[in-house]
Amino acid sequence: MKKIFLTLVVVMAFSFVAHSQTKEETIKWLEDKMTAYSWWAGKIRVTEIIVTECEITAIYEDGDKTTFSTTSFDCFKRRQCLCAYDKKGKRRSDCILSKHVPDEVREKIEKAIKHLATFCNDDDLF
């Protein structure tokens, strides 16, 4: 009975690991989705989104940019604004996504950001 139980546990653990996204797959997926649903208004828009395991950076058409730490990501505000905490612990939000992001995509983006944060070494922050 113990052998059957152990075999079942090993098979379940392997199937969980086999379906997990790698860091590189998560980064690519986030860049693709966040770029596809990037925000724009008038002449100022997000032209590029760069994702690493520790940060998400949105670069605007006018050269401005905003960066979020994946480990301090908190939520979405008004469906398109990412909320995170800055170095001083103050909560801030910047709108880098379109308000037309479907709920299921927004939820997957949120899950992917939290997953990506698990790869971030806190010593590399700030």
C-alpha positions in Angstrom: 0.0 0.0 0.0 2.9 2.4 0.8 4.4 1.7 -2.7 1.1 2.6 -4.4 0.8 5.8 -2.3 4.4 6.8 -2.9 4.0 6.1 -6.7 0.8 8.2 -6.8 2.5 11.1 -5.0 5.5 11.0 -7.4 3.2 11.0 -10.4 1.1 13.9 -9.1 4.2 15.9 -8.3 5.7 15.3 -11.7 2.5 16.3 -13.5 2.4 19.5 -11.5 6.0 20.4 -12.4 5.5 19.4 -16.0 2.7 21.9 -16.4 4.4 24.9 -14.6 5.5 27.7 -16.8 9.2 28.4 -16.8 10.5 31.9 -16.0 11.3 32.6 -19.7 7.8 31.4 -20.8 6.2 33.6 -18.2 8.2 36.7 -19.2 7.4 36.2 -22.9 3.7 35.6 -22.2 3.5 38.8 -20.0 5.4 40.9 -22.6 3.1 39.7 -25.3 -0.2 40.1 -23.4 0.8 43.4 -21.8 2.0 44.9 -25.1 -1.2 43.7 -26.9 -3.3 45.4 -24.3 -1.1 48.4 -23.7 -2.6 51.8 -22.8 -2.7 54.8 -25.1 -4.5 58.2 -25.0 -4.0 60.8 -27.7 -0.3 61.1 -28.5 1.1 59.5 -25.4 1.0 55.7 -25.3 2.9 52.7 -24.0 5.2 51.6 -26.9 7.2 48.9 -25.2 6.9 46.7 -22.1 10.0 45.0 -20.7 9.6 42.3 -18.2 12.2 40.7 -16.0 11.7 38.4 -13.0 12.0 41.4 -10.7 10.5 44.3 -12.7 8.0 45.4 -15.3 8.9 48.6 -17.2 6.5 50.4 -19.4 8.1 52.8 -21.9 5.9 55.6 -23.2 6.0 57.2 -26.7 7.4 60.4 -25.2 10.4 58.6 -23.7 9.0 58.6 -20.2 8.9 55.2 -18.4 7.5 53.7 -15.2 8.8 50.6 -13.4 7.1 48.2 -11.0 8.7 45.6 -8.8 7.0 42.2 -9.3 7.6 41.4 -5.6 5.6 44.5 -4.5 2.8 44.1 -7.0 -0.5 44.4 -5.2 -3.5 44.6 -7.5 -5.1 46.1 -10.5 -6.9 49.4 -9.9 -9.8 50.3 -12.2 -9.0 47.2 -14.2 -6.0 48.6 -16.1 -3.7 50.3 -13.5 -1.1 48.2 -11.8 -0.7 48.9 -8.1 2.6 48.3 -6.3 4.6 49.6 -3.4 7.6 51.9 -4.0 10.9 51.9 -2.0 9.4 54.0 0.7 6.4 51.6 1.2 4.0 54.0 -0.4 1.3 52.4 -2.6 1.1 53.9 -6.1 -0.5 52.9 -9.4 0.2 53.6 -13.0 -2.2 52.8 -15.9 -0.2 50.9 -18.5 -3.0 48.6 -19.8 -6.1 49.4 -21.8 -9.4 49.4 -19.9 -10.6 46.9 -22.5 -8.6 44.0 -21.1 -11.0 41.1 -20.6 -11.4 40.0 -17.0 -10.0 36.5 -17.6 -6.8 38.0 -19.3 -6.3 40.5 -16.4 -6.6 37.7 -13.9 -4.0 35.6 -15.8 -1.7 38.6 -16.0 -2.0 39.1 -12.2 -1.3 35.4 -11.6 1.7 35.5 -14.0 3.2 38.6 -12.2 2.9 36.8 -8.9 4.4 33.7 -10.3 7.3 35.6 -11.8 8.0 37.3 -8.5 8.9 33.9 -7.1 12.0 33.9 -9.4 13.2 37.3 -8.1 16.1 37.3 -5.7 15.3 40.0 -3.2 19.0 40.9 -3.0 18.7 42.3 -6.5 16.0 44.8 -5.6 16.8 48.4 -5.1 
